[in-house]
Amino acid sequence: MVRLCALSLVLSLTFLLTACSTKPLSREDEIALTIDSAIEAAENRSAGDFAELIDPNYLDRKGLNKSQLIKLIRLYFFRNKKIFLFTKLKDIEFPAENKARVTLHVAMAGSPISSIIALTHLRASVHRFDLVLVKREDWLLHSATWRPAAIGDLN
């Protein structure tokens, strides 16, 4: 709960500071804020907030569209009453002005994850997510693939 409040405070301050700044955010910073919003939605188990971050034209290699992905997310939220994430944004590439490829490693657990070292004492799963985001008014998830990863990938 404390981590969630701190994350909300940081996000609020970031938005306030950027609203008062004359310098626009970089694309990398915009994407980092989008990922932070997704983390907050997941930890709050808010499928609705998560859905707002997904492009209406979402389609992945498994053939999942946006509504099917949201059903999968709701199922994950149903099965996991508490969700805590520890993330490492590995890479952002821009193959086009309005398109980004992002590599993200995520540790998921049912109790707070204070550090990578704490992961060794928790029952957590670690996954690598390869994301494609598109810029509409905001950056939205256009497609994703995921696979198991190792704790060491979070370094």
C-alpha positions as CSV (number, residue, x, y, z in Angstrom):
1,M,0.0,0.0,0.0
2,V,2.8,2.4,0.9
3,R,4.5,1.6,-2.5
4,L,1.2,2.3,-4.3
5,C,0.8,5.6,-2.5
6,A,4.4,6.5,-3.3
7,L,4.0,5.6,-7.0
8,S,0.8,7.7,-7.1
9,L,2.6,10.6,-5.6
10,V,5.5,10.3,-8.0
11,L,3.2,10.1,-11.0
12,S,1.2,13.1,-9.7
13,L,4.3,15.2,-9.2
14,T,5.7,14.2,-12.6
15,F,2.5,15.2,-14.3
16,L,2.4,18.5,-12.3
17,L,6.0,19.3,-13.1
18,T,5.6,18.5,-16.8
19,A,2.4,20.6,-17.0
20,C,4.4,23.6,-15.6
21,S,7.4,23.0,-17.8
22,T,7.8,24.5,-21.2
23,K,9.9,21.6,-22.3
24,P,7.8,18.7,-23.6
25,L,8.5,15.1,-22.5
26,S,10.7,13.0,-24.6
27,R,9.2,9.9,-26.3
28,E,11.1,7.7,-23.9
29,D,9.6,9.6,-20.9
30,E,6.1,9.4,-22.4
31,I,6.5,5.6,-22.8
32,A,7.9,5.3,-19.3
33,L,4.8,7.1,-17.9
34,T,2.6,4.8,-20.0
35,I,4.3,1.7,-18.5
36,D,4.0,3.2,-15.0
37,S,0.3,3.6,-15.6
38,A,0.0,0.0,-16.7
39,I,1.9,-1.1,-13.5
40,E,-0.5,0.9,-11.4
41,A,-3.5,-0.5,-13.2
42,A,-2.2,-4.1,-12.7
43,E,-1.3,-3.6,-9.0
44,N,-4.8,-2.1,-8.4
45,R,-6.3,-4.9,-10.4
46,S,-8.2,-2.4,-12.6
47,A,-9.0,-4.0,-15.9
48,G,-10.8,-0.8,-17.0
49,D,-7.7,1.3,-16.5
50,F,-5.5,-1.3,-18.1
51,A,-7.9,-1.4,-21.1
52,E,-7.5,2.3,-21.7
53,L,-3.8,1.7,-22.4
54,I,-4.5,-0.9,-25.2
55,D,-4.9,0.2,-28.8
56,P,-8.4,-0.7,-30.3
57,N,-6.5,-2.5,-33.1
58,Y,-4.4,-4.7,-30.8
59,L,-3.5,-8.0,-32.2
60,D,-0.7,-10.3,-31.1
61,R,1.0,-13.4,-32.6
62,K,-1.3,-15.7,-30.6
63,G,-4.2,-14.1,-32.4
64,L,-5.6,-12.3,-29.4
65,N,-7.4,-9.0,-30.0
66,K,-8.1,-6.3,-27.5
67,S,-11.2,-7.8,-26.0
68,Q,-9.6,-11.2,-25.7
69,L,-6.5,-9.7,-24.0
70,I,-8.7,-7.9,-21.5
71,K,-10.5,-11.2,-20.7
72,L,-7.1,-12.8,-20.1
73,I,-6.1,-9.8,-17.8
74,R,-9.4,-10.1,-15.9
75,L,-8.8,-13.8,-15.4
76,Y,-5.3,-13.1,-14.0
77,F,-6.8,-10.5,-11.7
78,F,-9.4,-13.0,-10.6
79,R,-6.8,-15.7,-9.8
80,N,-4.5,-13.2,-8.0
81,K,-6.1,-11.2,-5.3
82,K,-2.9,-9.3,-4.6
83,I,-0.5,-8.3,-7.3
84,F,2.9,-6.7,-6.8
85,L,5.2,-6.0,-9.7
86,F,9.0,-5.3,-9.9
87,T,9.9,-4.0,-13.4
88,K,13.0,-3.3,-15.4
89,L,12.6,-1.4,-18.7
90,K,15.4,-2.8,-20.8
91,D,15.1,-1.2,-24.2
92,I,13.1,1.3,-26.3
93,E,13.5,1.5,-30.0
94,F,11.7,3.7,-32.5
95,P,11.3,2.1,-35.9
96,A,9.0,5.0,-36.9
97,E,7.9,8.3,-35.4
98,N,4.7,6.9,-34.0
99,K,5.8,3.4,-33.2
100,A,8.0,2.0,-30.4
101,R,9.4,-1.4,-29.5
102,V,9.9,-2.0,-25.8
103,T,11.5,-4.8,-23.9
104,L,10.4,-5.0,-20.3
105,H,11.1,-7.6,-17.6
106,V,8.5,-8.0,-14.9
107,A,8.6,-10.0,-11.7
108,M,5.1,-10.7,-10.4
109,A,4.3,-11.8,-6.8
110,G,1.5,-11.9,-4.3
111,S,3.5,-9.8,-1.7
112,P,5.6,-6.7,-2.0
113,I,8.9,-6.9,-3.8
114,S,11.3,-4.5,-2.3
115,S,14.4,-5.4,-4.4
116,I,15.8,-8.0,-6.7
117,I,17.4,-9.7,-3.7
118,A,13.9,-10.1,-2.1
119,L,12.8,-12.0,-5.1
120,T,14.9,-15.0,-4.1
121,H,12.7,-15.3,-1.0
122,L,9.3,-14.9,-2.7
123,R,7.3,-17.1,-4.9
124,A,7.4,-14.8,-7.9
125,S,7.3,-15.4,-11.6
126,V,9.5,-13.4,-14.0
127,H,8.6,-12.7,-17.6
128,R,10.0,-10.9,-20.5
129,F,7.5,-8.7,-22.4
130,D,8.3,-7.5,-26.0
131,L,5.8,-4.7,-26.6
132,V,4.9,-2.7,-29.7
133,L,3.3,0.7,-28.8
134,V,1.7,3.1,-31.2
135,K,1.2,6.8,-30.7
136,R,-2.3,8.0,-31.0
137,E,-3.1,10.9,-28.7
138,D,-1.1,8.8,-26.1
139,W,1.1,5.7,-26.4
140,L,-1.0,2.6,-26.6
141,L,-0.2,-1.1,-26.6
142,H,-0.5,-2.4,-30.1
143,S,0.9,-6.0,-29.7
144,A,2.8,-8.0,-27.1
145,T,4.6,-11.3,-26.7
146,W,5.7,-12.7,-23.4
147,R,7.8,-15.6,-22.1
148,P,9.3,-16.7,-18.9
149,A,12.6,-15.0,-17.9
150,A,15.1,-15.4,-15.1
151,I,15.5,-13.2,-12.0
152,G,18.9,-12.2,-13.4
153,D,17.2,-10.5,-16.3
154,L,16.0,-7.8,-13.9
155,N,19.6,-6.5,-13.4
